[in-house]
Each structure stands twice: as structure tokens, then as C-alpha cells.
Amino acid sequence: MLLPRVKSPLFLAILLTLLLALWLIFADHRQAAQQAPEAAAPAPAAAFTVQTKLSNASAYPATQQLQGQIMAWHSIDIKAQVAGQLLQLNVEQGDKVKQGTTLLQLSDEGRTARLQQAKALYHLRQSELQSAQQLTRQQFVSKTELARLQSDLASAEANLAEAELNVAHTQPTAPFDGVLARRYSDPGSRVQIGDTLFQLVDISQLRVTAQVPQQRVAELSLGQTVAVHLMNGQQLNGSLSFISPVADAQSRSYYIEATVANPQLQPLAGASATLVIALSAVEAHQISPALLRLDPQGRLGLYTVENDVVQFYPISLLSTDNNSAWVTGLPAQAELITQGAGFVAVGQAVTVQRGVSE
């Protein structure tokens, strides 16, 4: 049997080329089916737009506001030092009295007689000692006898002083200039030692007291101006006169006093009041309270823009009302975000629409 005739070399070359081309096409098609095409690079997102306003720090007349109480400059309960019947009142409650004014008269009950007796005994002991001292120089009286006579004289002197006080206590006097705020006994009544007769107050000056938190006491110094606002809208002016050197053990706050003149003797002692203490001026920004924000850590502050990048500054609030707030913690000049602060984060680049400065 005869074999087919072998083709020419040219025909074999063409056939091999066609087979190779078909294999390459098939391999590329299968690879494309197995591999996903590479994703196209996303287009850069446009920067978020915020509105800003330039704010400049200015001097803020800082104050510290406290709730306090008005007290009399001096206040004392005048009590009976001896027992007796109240015979006469020389003054009435509400009267102004001078220091040393006799306020009332208690019954004597033998005190004057005992005083005369104490005086006589004192003069006797004094005379006995003088005679003994003369005899001592002549060596007729021993040193022991002389010492006894000196002791007797000292005892008589003490009895005399006590008798004089007992008589004086029947006519108690005002220890300082003031106003009799209350009378507690009526004529004819009997009083015992320790019973309260009058309350005497000095309201020519007033003490306004308050407690200062420990974190703010360092802002205070003696002599600072204090405005005292009363419940009726009246204002009195004074100065800070005392700062306690130690804190209260329970509240950890410091007791302070302000001195306020009261030449008209207005009846203000015992009333509540608000103290506004003038502090040294500080550099602060006046802003709208609507700009205040909390950062992710819960700190109160303001968002700003620096070189078109968002920043956050924690602030301290000095004062605020419905229209404005004074804050510290910002640079002397700050570009505040007024619109869009709730949609940006620290470090984010933004497009800025700048407004007017403050």
C-alpha cells in the first residue's frame, strides 16, 4: 500500500503558523475570562466647603460671681451678769446708742451695801499692812505676820473688785456704738444670770460673706472691688477685706468677706446677696454661643481653620448670655468656622469661604 505523498515544506510552515496563532488566541481568551479587569482609579473628591469669620481677642473685664449673705459689722447679745428684777428700761429696740450708754436698771438687792462693806474692809486691811510695815523696820513684826497681812489685803482687794462689778452689772452698758435690734425682757420681769436682755448690732459697715471654690481662690486678692447686688435690685459697693488662709474641711471652699459702707444704716443685715468681684482683665474672644461645639472627647471648644486645615481649640467659658459668650483658650487671632463645623474633623483640608472679622 502506498503512503500519501508528503506535502511541501512551505505548506507545513504555513500550517504550523496557523495552529500557533489559534492557540495564542484561545489562551488569551481563557485568561481574560478568569481574571477581572483592573478597576479604574477614582476621581479625587472635592474638598468640603466651610464658612469662616476672623475673630480678634480683646480685653475682657473678668469677674467672679458668688452667692453670699450680708452680716452686721458687729453683733452681740447683751446678757444679764447678775440676777434681779428689771426696774427700768433706758432705751428701746430700734434706738441708736453710743458706746457706754446705760441700757437698763436692775434691782440692787444689797449689792451697794456689800460694796461699802468691801471698801471698808479693804481700807482696814490696807491700814493694818501699812502699820505692820512700819513696825517691821523696828523689828516688832515678823516676816510671817507681814506676809499674812499682805495676803489679807489682796483678798480684800479682790472682794472689793467683785462687789464693784456686781453693782455695775445692775446697769449694763453698750460695748460699742450701734442699734438695739431686739429687746428680750420687759420692765418688772425677773432675769437670771445669762438671760439675754438686748441684741446690739453695728450696721454702719456691713460684712458680706461667701464661699469661693478652691479652683478659683487664686484669682482673688485683698482690696479687689466688690459689687453687692441685693434682692431688691439695689447695688452696694465695697472691697474684699478677708480671704481665709485654709479651706473648709467639708466643702473644700474658702471663706471670704467683703466690707461695705452703710452710712444710712439700712436694715440689710441677714439678707442674701450676689457678690460680683472685679478681677484683672484678660484677653478673650467674644463669640456667638451657637459656635460652641463638643469634640469627640466631649471637650467644649471651637473649630477653626489654619492654612485651610481644620483645627479644634478647647476653651474656658468666662460668661455667656443669649447673644454672646466670652471665651479663653484661642490664639489672639483665630479664623472660626461659622458654617459647616458639624461636618468636618480635625486635620481635614477644606475649602474656605471667608467672612468679615470681629
Secondary structure per residue as TSV (DSSP state, phi and psi in degrees):
chain	resnum	aa	ss	phi	psi
A	1	M	-	360.0	139.6
A	2	L	-	-94.8	135.8
A	3	L	-	-75.6	152.1
A	4	P	-	-64.2	154.5
A	5	R	-	-74.6	132.9
A	6	V	-	-69.9	133.4
A	7	K	-	-64.4	168.3
A	8	S	-	-74.8	157.8
A	9	P	H	-59.5	-32.3
A	10	L	H	-66.8	-40.7
A	11	F	H	-65.5	-40.0
A	12	L	H	-64.0	-38.3
A	13	A	H	-64.9	-42.4
A	14	I	H	-66.3	-40.8
A	15	L	H	-63.6	-43.4
A	16	L	H	-63.9	-36.9
A	17	T	H	-65.4	-41.7
A	18	L	H	-65.3	-42.1
A	19	L	H	-62.6	-39.9
A	20	L	H	-64.9	-40.3
A	21	A	H	-64.6	-42.2
A	22	L	H	-63.5	-38.8
A	23	W	H	-65.0	-42.0
A	24	L	H	-64.4	-40.9
A	25	I	H	-64.5	-43.5
A	26	F	H	-64.4	-40.6
A	27	A	H	-64.8	-42.1
A	28	D	H	-64.9	-37.6
A	29	H	H	-67.0	-42.4
A	30	R	H	-67.0	-38.8
A	31	Q	H	-64.8	-38.6
A	32	A	H	-67.6	-33.2
A	33	A	H	-71.1	-31.2
A	34	Q	H	-85.0	-27.0
A	35	Q	S	-111.7	129.6
A	36	A	-	-73.1	151.3
A	37	P	-	-72.0	148.1
A	38	E	-	-63.1	136.6
A	39	A	-	-69.7	146.5
A	40	A	-	-76.9	142.0
A	41	A	-	-63.1	129.8
A	42	P	-	-66.3	152.2
A	43	A	-	-75.8	140.1
A	44	P	-	-59.0	133.7
A	45	A	-	-72.6	148.0
A	46	A	-	-72.5	141.4
A	47	A	-	-65.4	143.1
A	48	F	E	-68.2	144.3
A	49	T	E	-101.5	130.2
A	50	V	E	-124.6	155.8
A	51	Q	E	-104.3	142.1
A	52	T	E	-132.5	166.7
A	53	K	E	-146.3	136.0
A	54	L	E	-82.7	129.1
A	55	S	E	-120.4	133.7
A	56	N	E	-114.1	137.2
A	57	A	-	-70.1	149.4
A	58	S	E	-142.0	168.9
A	59	A	E	-71.2	125.3
A	60	Y	E	-109.1	124.2
A	61	P	-	-73.9	85.3
A	62	A	-	-66.2	145.6
A	63	T	E	-137.2	162.2
A	64	Q	E	-123.6	124.8
A	65	Q	E	-108.1	130.6
A	66	L	E	-136.3	153.9
A	67	Q	E	-96.8	131.9
A	68	G	E	-143.7	-169.5
A	69	Q	E	-136.0	141.9
A	70	I	E	-90.2	133.3
A	71	M	E	-129.2	153.1
A	72	A	E	-63.9	150.7
A	73	W	E	-61.7	-44.9
A	74	H	E	-133.7	144.2
A	75	S	E	-148.4	129.7
A	76	I	E	-146.2	143.4
A	77	D	E	-92.2	120.1
A	78	I	E	-85.1	116.3
A	79	K	E	-110.0	155.1
A	80	A	-	-70.6	130.3
A	81	Q	S	-95.9	-16.4
A	82	V	S	-136.5	158.1
A	83	A	-	-85.6	152.1
A	84	G	E	165.7	177.1
A	85	Q	E	-92.3	137.1
A	86	L	E	-78.4	107.7
A	87	L	E	-86.1	-37.4
A	88	Q	E	-155.0	138.4
A	89	L	E	-101.6	126.8
A	90	N	S	-92.4	-16.2
A	91	V	S	-140.9	166.7
A	92	E	-	-124.6	162.2
A	93	Q	T	-62.4	139.1
A	94	G	T	96.9	-15.1
A	95	D	-	-74.3	144.7
A	96	K	E	-86.5	133.5
A	97	V	E	-129.3	153.8
A	98	K	-	-96.7	157.6
A	99	Q	T	-57.4	131.8
A	100	G	T	92.8	-6.2
A	101	T	-	-64.9	131.3
A	102	T	B	-74.8	126.7
A	103	L	-	-92.4	-35.9
A	104	L	E	-161.7	176.0
A	105	Q	E	-128.9	123.2
A	106	L	E	-98.7	159.2
A	107	S	-	-62.7	147.9
A	108	D	-	-74.2	-47.8
A	109	E	T	53.2	44.7
A	110	G	T	82.0	4.8
A	111	R	H	-69.9	-37.3
A	112	T	H	-65.9	-39.4
A	113	A	H	-64.4	-42.6
A	114	R	H	-65.7	-31.5
A	115	L	H	-65.6	-43.2
A	116	Q	H	-63.7	-39.0
A	117	Q	H	-64.4	-41.6
A	118	A	H	-65.8	-35.9
A	119	K	H	-65.2	-44.5
A	120	A	H	-62.9	-44.9
A	121	L	H	-63.2	-38.6
A	122	Y	H	-63.3	-45.8
A	123	H	H	-64.4	-35.9
A	124	L	H	-63.1	-49.8
A	125	R	H	-63.3	-34.8
A	126	Q	H	-65.6	-43.0
A	127	S	H	-66.3	-41.3
A	128	E	H	-60.9	-40.3
A	129	L	H	-69.4	-40.6
A	130	Q	H	-62.1	-41.9
A	131	S	H	-64.4	-42.6
A	132	A	H	-65.2	-36.5
A	133	Q	H	-64.6	-35.4
A	134	Q	H	-68.6	-41.3
A	135	L	H	-70.4	-27.7
A	136	T	H	-63.6	-37.1
A	137	R	H	-65.3	-24.7
A	138	Q	T	-97.2	7.3
A	139	Q	T	63.0	33.4
A	140	F	-	-97.3	-11.2
A	141	V	S	-126.9	133.0
A	142	S	-	-75.5	161.6
A	143	K	H	-63.8	-33.7
A	144	T	H	-64.8	-44.1
A	145	E	H	-64.4	-39.5
A	146	L	H	-63.0	-40.4
A	147	A	H	-65.2	-37.5
A	148	R	H	-64.4	-41.6
A	149	L	H	-66.6	-37.3
A	150	Q	H	-64.0	-40.3
A	151	S	H	-64.9	-40.2
A	152	D	H	-63.1	-39.7
A	153	L	H	-65.8	-41.2
A	154	A	H	-64.0	-38.9
A	155	S	H	-66.2	-41.1
A	156	A	H	-65.5	-37.3
A	157	E	H	-64.7	-40.3
A	158	A	H	-65.7	-40.8
A	159	N	H	-64.4	-37.5
A	160	L	H	-65.1	-42.9
A	161	A	H	-63.2	-40.5
A	162	E	H	-65.4	-41.7
A	163	A	H	-64.3	-38.6
A	164	E	H	-64.6	-41.0
A	165	L	H	-64.6	-40.7
A	166	N	H	-62.2	-39.3
A	167	V	H	-68.7	-42.8
A	168	A	H	-64.1	-34.2
A	169	H	T	-69.5	-13.7
A	170	T	T	-75.5	-10.7
A	171	Q	S	-132.2	72.8
A	172	P	-	-62.6	146.2
A	173	T	B	-120.8	163.6
A	174	A	-	-75.7	127.1
A	175	P	S	-77.5	-14.3
A	176	F	S	-157.5	165.9
A	177	D	S	-65.4	137.3
A	178	G	E	-178.6	-164.0
A	179	V	E	-123.5	135.7
A	180	L	E	-78.6	104.9
A	181	A	E	-76.7	-36.3
A	182	R	E	-145.7	148.7
A	183	R	E	-118.4	134.2
A	184	Y	-	-113.0	-5.1
A	185	S	-	-132.2	150.5
A	186	D	-	-108.4	153.2
A	187	P	T	-56.2	138.6
A	188	G	T	92.6	-17.5
A	189	S	-	-78.8	156.0
A	190	R	E	-102.0	133.3
A	191	V	E	-113.9	150.6
A	192	Q	-	-110.9	164.2
A	193	I	T	-58.8	127.2
A	194	G	T	99.1	-12.6
A	195	D	-	-67.3	139.8
A	196	T	E	-79.0	129.2
A	197	L	E	-100.5	-48.4
A	198	F	E	-142.2	156.3
A	199	Q	E	-109.1	121.5
A	200	L	E	-111.2	129.9
A	201	V	E	-128.5	147.6
A	202	D	E	-109.9	109.5
A	203	I	E	-114.6	18.2
A	204	S	E	-64.5	-26.6
A	205	Q	E	-128.6	157.2
A	206	L	E	-125.9	148.1
A	207	R	E	-108.2	125.9
A	208	V	E	-109.4	118.3
A	209	T	E	-107.4	153.0
A	210	A	E	-160.9	170.9
A	211	Q	E	-116.5	131.6
A	212	V	E	-108.1	130.0
A	213	P	E	-57.9	146.6
A	214	Q	T	-61.9	-28.6
A	215	Q	T	-76.9	-7.7
A	216	R	T	-119.6	-2.0
A	217	V	G	-66.7	-27.7
A	218	A	G	-65.6	-17.8
A	219	E	G	-77.0	-12.9
A	220	L	-	-98.7	151.5
A	221	S	-	-151.6	152.0
A	222	L	T	-61.6	140.8
A	223	G	T	94.7	-8.3
A	224	Q	-	-63.4	144.4
A	225	T	E	-69.1	136.5
A	226	V	E	-127.1	125.7
A	227	A	E	-99.8	125.6
A	228	V	E	-106.6	113.8
A	229	H	E	-99.0	121.8
A	230	L	E	-88.2	165.4
A	231	M	T	-66.4	-24.7
A	232	N	T	-87.4	7.5
A	233	G	S	93.1	-9.2
A	234	Q	-	-73.0	150.9
A	235	Q	E	-124.4	133.5
A	236	L	E	-115.1	149.9
A	237	N	E	-115.7	139.5
A	238	G	E	-154.7	-158.5
A	239	S	E	-143.6	155.3
A	240	L	E	-74.3	120.3
A	241	S	E	-113.4	-14.5
A	242	F	E	-153.8	136.7
A	243	I	E	-130.3	120.3
A	244	S	-	-61.1	137.6
A	245	P	S	-77.4	-10.9
A	246	V	S	-131.3	150.4
A	247	A	-	-83.5	154.6
A	248	D	-	-64.4	135.5
A	249	A	T	-65.4	-28.4
A	250	Q	T	-88.4	-52.0
A	251	S	T	-90.3	-15.3
A	252	R	-	60.8	25.5
A	253	S	E	-108.3	165.2
A	254	Y	E	-109.6	133.8
A	255	Y	E	-79.4	133.1
A	256	I	E	-131.9	160.6
A	257	E	E	-134.9	141.6
A	258	A	E	-117.3	140.6
A	259	T	E	-100.5	129.3
A	260	V	E	-129.6	129.4
A	261	A	E	-72.4	144.9
A	262	N	-	-140.4	64.1
A	263	P	T	-63.3	-25.3
A	264	Q	T	-84.9	1.5
A	265	L	-	53.1	45.1
A	266	Q	-	-65.8	140.3
A	267	P	S	-77.7	81.5
A	268	L	-	-114.4	-15.0
A	269	A	T	-60.8	135.0
A	270	G	T	96.2	-11.1
A	271	A	-	-82.9	158.3
A	272	S	E	-83.2	156.4
A	273	A	E	-157.1	161.9
A	274	T	E	-109.5	125.4
A	275	L	E	-97.2	129.0
A	276	V	E	-117.7	107.7
A	277	I	E	-97.2	125.2
A	278	A	E	-77.3	123.2
A	279	L	-	-103.7	175.1
A	280	S	-	-66.3	142.1
A	281	A	-	-63.6	144.8
A	282	V	E	-126.7	156.4
A	283	E	E	-80.7	123.5
A	284	A	E	-147.8	165.9
A	285	H	E	-107.9	137.3
A	286	Q	E	-99.9	118.8
A	287	I	E	-131.4	171.3
A	288	S	-	-80.7	133.4
A	289	P	G	-58.9	-21.5
A	290	A	G	-66.6	-17.5
A	291	L	G	-82.4	-13.4
A	292	L	-	-67.8	138.4
A	293	R	E	-137.7	160.0
A	294	L	E	-105.4	131.6
A	295	D	-	-82.4	176.0
A	296	P	T	-57.7	-22.6
A	297	Q	T	-88.1	1.3
A	298	G	-	84.5	12.8
A	299	R	-	-85.2	139.0
A	300	L	E	-80.4	131.9
A	301	G	E	-171.9	-161.7
A	302	L	E	-134.8	141.1
A	303	Y	E	-90.6	135.5
A	304	T	E	-129.5	172.2
A	305	V	E	-122.0	130.0
A	306	E	E	-131.3	118.1
A	307	N	T	54.3	41.4
A	308	D	T	63.3	23.9
A	309	V	E	-122.9	137.4
A	310	V	E	-73.5	135.1
A	311	Q	E	-129.0	160.7
A	312	F	E	-130.0	132.7
A	313	Y	E	-119.9	117.7
A	314	P	E	-65.1	142.8
A	315	I	-	-127.1	162.8
A	316	S	E	-110.3	132.6
A	317	L	E	-90.7	117.5
A	318	L	E	-85.4	-45.6
A	319	S	E	-160.2	159.5
A	320	T	E	-156.3	150.7
A	321	D	-	-144.4	-165.8
A	322	N	S	-68.9	-21.7
A	323	N	S	-104.4	-33.1
A	324	S	-	-153.2	162.9
A	325	A	E	-137.3	143.5
A	326	W	E	-106.0	128.3
A	327	V	E	-134.4	154.4
A	328	T	E	-120.9	162.9
A	329	G	S	116.2	-9.6
A	330	L	S	-94.9	160.6
A	331	P	-	-62.7	167.3
A	332	A	S	-58.3	-33.1
A	333	Q	E	-129.5	128.4
A	334	A	E	-137.9	139.7
A	335	E	E	-97.1	100.5
A	336	L	E	-84.3	139.4
A	337	I	E	-80.3	118.1
A	338	T	E	-98.6	-25.7
A	339	Q	E	-136.7	129.0
A	340	G	S	100.1	2.4
A	341	A	G	-64.5	-26.0
A	342	G	G	-77.6	-4.0
A	343	F	G	-119.1	11.5
A	344	V	-	-126.0	166.7
A	345	A	-	-130.7	157.8
A	346	V	T	-59.2	133.7
A	347	G	T	90.4	-6.1
A	348	Q	-	-79.7	134.1
A	349	A	B	-79.7	136.9
A	350	V	E	-135.1	161.6
A	351	T	E	-93.4	132.2
A	352	V	E	-110.9	130.2
A	353	Q	E	-108.7	107.1
A	354	R	E	-87.4	140.9
A	355	G	-	-108.5	-159.6
A	356	V	-	-78.8	159.3
A	357	S	-	-93.3	161.6
A	358	E	-	-114.5	360.0
